[in-house]
Amino acid sequence: MKPIRIGQLVEIEPRLIYTGRTSMHLAIDVWAHDPKAYSKERTTHCVIIFVAMDDEGNPTPVPKWMPKTDRDRELETYAKRLMGLRSNIQE
């Protein structure tokens, strides 16, 4: 979205937005700001999916995350929409 300029401080804000049977979906926002004037700007956003693995390297179930706020529900819907888009791309 926006470049991070030399000298800016960077802040990473992860947020759990969905759990599948063995996966955890995190929305990651990256913020940057000049240390002299604290006006944060979001520079980028992405969703990262992690799969839980057991000691033998096999996927293992994760506890179900339940959205509690309206924002949580919006982000869960967003994660599910992205899953659908990825499925369409793979096909």
N, C-alpha and C positions, 0 to 999 in steps of 0.2 A: 504494500500500500504506500508506504513512505520510507525513504532511506533513513538509516541511523547514522547520524553525523559523528565524526571524530570528537571525542570529549563528552558525548552524551552518556548518561547512565542508562542501563537497560534493565527492565523489570519483566520477568516472565510470570504470567498468571495462568496456571492450569486449573481446569475445572472438570470434574467427572460429569459426563452428560448422558451416559448410557452404559448399561452392562448387558452383554449377551450371555449365553450359557458359559462360555470360557473367555470372553473378551471384555475389555474395559475401554471405552471411548472417552478420550479427553479432548476438550476444546482448549487450545493454547492461544492466549493473546500476548503479544509482545508490545511493550510500551517503552518509550524512550523520553528522556527529558534532560535539559541542561541543568547541571547541578547548582547553578547560580540562580535560576528562576524555575521553580518547581511547577511547570505546566506540562503535564504528561500528554503525549500523543501516542495513539495506538499506531504501530508501524506495520504490523501484520497479524494474521490469524490463520490457524490451521487446526485440523482435527487429526489426532494420532490414535491409532488402535493398537493396544497391547493384548496379546494372548497369554493367559496364565499357563505355565508349564510345570509339570511335576518333575521329580528328580531324574526320571528317565527321558525327559524331553517330550512327553505327551501332553496335549492340552488337558487342562484340569478345570473343573467348574469354579466359578467365582461367586461370591455372595451377590444377590440381586440388589441393585441400587434403586431406590424409589424416589421419584421427584417429590419435593415438598412444597415448592413455591410455583407460581405461574411461570416465572423465568426458567426454573428447572424443567417444567413441562414443555416450554417452547424449545429449549435446547435438546431435550430428548426427541421431540418431533423432528428437529433439524438433523440429528444423528441418524434417525430412521430414514429420512429423505435421502441423505447422503449414501446410506447403504443401498437403497434402491437404485440410485444413479450408478454406483459402482457395479452393481449386478448387470445393469443395461450395457455398460461399457464392456464388461467381460464377454457378454453374449455377442 
